Structure formats: structure tokens, C-alpha cells
Amino acid sequence: MKKLLAASFPMQVITLIIGISLFREFDFETLRFRHLPLALVYMFGFGLSLFLILRGKKEEKTEG
């Protein structure tokens, strides 16, 4: 029986939404985030979603 992998399309959508939110939170004039605690939460979520996507792709590569 195949291992159950996380659905990649929903994770890609989540990563895209969090990435856009993080980009909008950054102020390019001062090169700082407008609300640092919110930006840290976005960074954590973005990193976690990237990790899950890349881990899923690695497992697909080794199985096939």
C-alpha cells in the first residue's frame, strides 16, 4: 500500500497565500516589516509549508 502523502496542490495554494501576505507586510522604503510579530508568524507558516511541499516531492522521487 502506498504511503499517504500530503496533497501538493492545496499546500502550494497555502504557500502562495502566505508568501504574498509576507511580501505585503514588508516595507521597502525602510527595509523592515510593518508588524514584526505578524511577520514572524507568516515566516514560520511559510517555512513549514515549503518544508512539507519539498518533503513530499522528495518522497515521490524516491518511490518512483
MARBA-3410 file (N, C-alpha, C, O; in Angstrom, 1 decimal):
64
0.8,-1.2,0.0,0.0,0.0,0.0,0.9,1.3,0.0,1.9,1.3,0.7 ~ 0.5,2.2,-0.8,1.3,3.4,-0.9,1.2,4.2,0.3,0.2,4.2,1.0 ~ 2.3,5.0,0.6,2.2,5.9,1.7,1.3,7.1,1.4,1.2,7.5,0.2 ~ 0.5,7.5,2.3,-0.3,8.7,2.1,0.5,9.9,2.2,1.1,10.2,3.2 ~ 0.5,10.7,1.1,1.3,11.9,1.0,0.3,13.1,1.1,-0.9,13.0,0.7
0.8,14.2,1.6,0.0,15.4,1.7,-0.3,15.9,0.3,0.5,15.8,-0.7 ~ -1.5,16.4,0.1,-1.9,16.9,-1.2,-1.1,18.1,-1.6,-1.1,19.0,-0.8 ~ -0.4,18.0,-2.7,0.5,19.1,-3.0,-0.2,20.4,-3.5,0.3,21.5,-3.2 ~ -1.3,20.2,-4.2,-1.9,21.5,-4.7,-2.5,22.4,-3.6,-2.2,23.6,-3.6 ~ -3.2,21.8,-2.6,-3.6,22.7,-1.5,-2.4,23.3,-0.8,-2.5,24.5,-0.3
-1.4,22.6,-0.6,-0.2,23.1,0.1,0.4,24.2,-0.7,0.9,25.2,-0.2 ~ 0.5,24.1,-2.0,1.0,25.1,-2.9,0.2,26.4,-2.8,0.7,27.5,-2.8 ~ -1.1,26.2,-2.8,-2.0,27.4,-2.6,-1.8,28.1,-1.3,-1.7,29.3,-1.3 ~ -1.7,27.3,-0.2,-1.4,27.9,1.1,-0.1,28.6,1.1,0.0,29.7,1.7 ~ 0.9,28.0,0.5,2.3,28.6,0.5,2.2,29.9,-0.3,2.8,30.9,0.1
1.5,29.9,-1.4,1.4,31.2,-2.2,0.7,32.3,-1.5,1.1,33.4,-1.5 ~ -0.4,32.0,-0.8,-1.1,33.0,0.0,-0.3,33.5,1.1,-0.2,34.7,1.4 ~ 0.4,32.7,1.9,1.3,33.1,3.0,2.5,33.9,2.4,2.8,34.9,3.0 ~ 3.0,33.5,1.3,4.1,34.3,0.7,3.7,35.7,0.3,4.5,36.6,0.5 ~ 2.5,35.8,-0.3,2.0,37.1,-0.7,1.8,38.0,0.5,2.1,39.2,0.5
1.2,37.4,1.5,1.0,38.1,2.8,2.3,38.6,3.4,2.4,39.8,3.9 ~ 3.3,37.8,3.4,4.6,38.2,3.9,5.2,39.3,3.1,5.8,40.2,3.6 ~ 5.1,39.2,1.7,5.6,40.2,0.8,4.9,41.6,1.1,5.6,42.6,1.1 ~ 3.6,41.5,1.3,2.9,42.8,1.5,3.2,43.4,2.9,3.1,44.6,3.1 ~ 3.6,42.6,3.8,3.9,43.0,5.2,5.3,43.8,5.2,5.5,44.6,6.1
6.1,43.6,4.2,7.4,44.2,4.2,7.4,45.6,3.6,6.7,45.8,2.6 ~ 8.0,46.5,4.3,8.0,47.9,3.8,9.4,48.2,3.1,10.4,48.1,3.8 ~ 9.4,48.4,1.8,10.6,48.5,1.1,11.3,49.9,1.3,12.5,50.0,1.0 ~ 10.6,50.8,1.7,11.2,52.1,2.0,12.2,52.1,3.2,13.3,52.7,3.1 ~ 11.7,51.4,4.2,12.5,51.3,5.4,13.3,50.0,5.6,14.1,49.8,6.5
13.0,49.1,4.6,13.5,47.7,4.6,13.3,47.0,6.0,14.1,46.3,6.5 ~ 12.1,47.1,6.5,11.7,46.5,7.7,10.2,46.0,7.5,9.5,46.4,6.6 ~ 9.8,45.1,8.4,8.4,44.7,8.5,7.6,45.6,9.2,8.0,46.2,10.2 ~ 6.4,45.8,8.8,5.5,46.8,9.5,5.1,46.3,10.8,5.2,47.1,11.8 ~ 4.7,45.0,10.9,4.4,44.4,12.2,5.2,43.2,12.4,4.9,42.1,11.8
6.3,43.3,13.2,7.2,42.2,13.3,6.6,40.9,13.8,6.9,39.8,13.2 ~ 5.8,40.9,14.9,5.2,39.6,15.3,4.4,38.9,14.3,4.4,37.7,14.2 ~ 3.6,39.7,13.5,2.8,39.1,12.5,3.7,38.5,11.4,3.4,37.5,10.8 ~ 4.8,39.2,11.0,5.7,38.8,10.0,6.4,37.5,10.5,6.7,36.6,9.6 ~ 6.7,37.3,11.7,7.3,36.1,12.3,6.4,34.9,12.1,6.8,33.8,11.8
5.1,35.1,12.4,4.1,34.1,12.2,4.0,33.7,10.7,4.0,32.5,10.4 ~ 4.0,34.7,9.9,4.0,34.4,8.4,5.2,33.6,8.0,5.1,32.7,7.2 ~ 6.4,34.0,8.5,7.6,33.3,8.1,7.6,31.9,8.6,8.0,31.0,7.9 ~ 7.1,31.6,9.8,7.0,30.3,10.3,6.1,29.4,9.5,6.4,28.3,9.1 ~ 4.9,30.0,9.1,4.0,29.2,8.3,4.5,29.0,6.9,4.3,27.9,6.3
5.2,30.0,6.3,5.7,29.9,5.0,6.8,28.8,5.0,6.9,28.0,4.1 ~ 7.7,28.8,6.0,8.8,27.8,6.1,8.2,26.4,6.2,8.7,25.5,5.6 ~ 7.2,26.3,7.1,6.6,25.0,7.3,5.9,24.4,6.1,6.1,23.3,5.8 ~ 5.2,25.3,5.4,4.5,24.8,4.2,5.6,24.5,3.1,5.4,23.5,2.3 ~ 6.6,25.2,3.0,7.7,24.9,2.0,8.3,23.6,2.4,8.6,22.7,1.5
8.6,23.3,3.6,9.1,22.1,4.1,8.2,20.9,3.7,8.7,19.9,3.3 ~ 6.9,21.0,3.9,6.0,20.0,3.6,5.9,19.7,2.1,5.8,18.5,1.7 ~ 6.0,20.7,1.3,6.0,20.5,-0.1,7.2,19.8,-0.6,7.2,18.9,-1.4 ~ 8.4,20.3,-0.1,9.6,19.7,-0.6,9.8,18.3,-0.1,10.4,17.5,-0.8 ~ 9.3,18.0,1.1,9.4,16.7,1.7,8.6,15.7,0.9,9.0,14.6,0.6
7.4,16.2,0.5,6.5,15.4,-0.3,7.1,15.0,-1.7,7.0,13.9,-2.2 ~ 7.8,16.0,-2.3,8.4,15.8,-3.6,9.5,14.9,-3.5,9.8,14.1,-4.4 ~ 10.3,14.9,-2.4,11.4,14.0,-2.2,11.0,12.6,-2.1,11.6,11.7,-2.7 ~ 9.9,12.4,-1.4,9.3,11.0,-1.2,8.8,10.5,-2.5,8.9,9.3,-2.8 ~ 8.2,11.3,-3.3,7.7,10.9,-4.6,8.8,10.5,-5.5,8.7,9.5,-6.3
10.0,11.2,-5.5,11.1,10.9,-6.3,11.7,9.5,-5.9,12.0,8.8,-6.8 ~ 11.8,9.3,-4.6,12.5,8.0,-4.2,11.6,6.8,-4.4,12.1,5.7,-4.6 ~ 10.2,7.0,-4.4,9.4,5.8,-4.7,9.3,5.5,-6.2,9.3,4.3,-6.5 ~ 9.4,6.5,-7.1,9.2,6.2,-8.5,10.5,5.9,-9.1,10.6,5.7,-10.3
END
